[in-house]
Amino acid sequence: MSFSLEWLRLREPADHAARDAGLLAEVGERLAQRSAPLIVDLGCGAGSNSRALRSVTPADARWRLVDYDPALLGVAKAEAQAVGVSVEARTADLSQGFGDLLAGADLVSAAALFDLGSAEWIDSFVAAVPETAMVYAALSYDGQEQWSPPHPDDAAVLAAFKAHQRRDKGFGPSLGPEAGDYLVDRLRAAGRDVRTASSPWRLGRPESGALMDELASGIARVAEELDVDATAWRNAPRASCEIGHIDVLATRKT
Ligand SMILES: C[S@@+](CC[C@H](N)C(=O)[O-])C[C@H]1O[C@@H](n2cnc3c(N)ncnc32)[C@H](O)[C@@H]1O
């Protein structure tokens, strides 16, 4: 599944504003106790997750950026190098396993990635994380959506969208909105301390109008792929919306 640079740039301010500040700060505090920590950013895209993390991570942190889209990876790498960060870029299809991608990691992180994953893939991820590494998975879509003002087709269109989210996104049948909770469950089963926080996009006009329009158009498009007529929904005037996500931080049990 491919993501355009334009879409990732458009959503970045909303993603950064939505992240739970407490979990993000804790990631930074814990990494500050390690020397030159290695941070692996899976599905890094154009580097939004790394940019958010860099606000709290130590200056001597080393980065390993991973994506299967070489163009996005190139943007992420160039932007990291431009601010003087030690960075290694790895082009890899994460559906094919993790190989040595997580080797030596102090932190394995991802944003807006796990909701593409299947149960089997998330199981394989949890098994592959080094015991000493933390996991910080931000912004997994959780299926909570509220568009305002409400529209009579909200229920039908959003149900179709969620059904589409559960289709195969390259990792086998996706858990979509359930992926974040599943990740939490598996990390706990693996003996981790896990904390979660909700991290909804709270979007309104005029500041987030372009993102809202693009999002509504994408939701309508996939609903129509499932034979739901979303014409009226797509064109409805909207003042605001709230789109739910979950942030997850897993540490070793102490
Ligand atoms: C929703 S985007 C999020 C990008 C970035 N983490 C951010 O927060 O902006 C998902 C990212 O995962 C990458 N991705 C999707 N499937 C992948 C796979 N099988 N292997 C590696 N990367 C993948 C995409 O190329 C894209 O960059």
The ligand as an ORCA input file, in Angstrom:
! r2SCAN-3c Opt
* xyz 0 1
  C       0.330      5.882      7.156
  S       1.986      5.928      6.608
  C       2.796      6.569      8.071
  C       4.156      7.139      7.763
  C       4.884      7.765      8.950
  N       5.115      6.807     10.005
  C       4.125      8.964      9.482
  O       3.775      8.954     10.671
  O       3.892      9.905      8.713
  C       2.496      4.227      6.599
  C       3.926      4.024      6.157
  O       4.228      2.633      6.206
  C       4.922      2.259      5.039
  N       4.626      0.838      4.788
  C       3.416      0.290      4.533
  N       3.546     -1.030      4.342
  C       4.859     -1.321      4.474
  C       5.632     -2.504      4.372
  N       5.055     -3.678      4.071
  N       6.958     -2.439      4.571
  C       7.561     -1.248      4.849
  N       6.890     -0.088      4.959
  C       5.555     -0.125      4.764
  C       4.387      3.173      3.948
  O       5.277      3.300      2.858
  C       4.203      4.470      4.715
  O       5.364      5.248      4.689
*
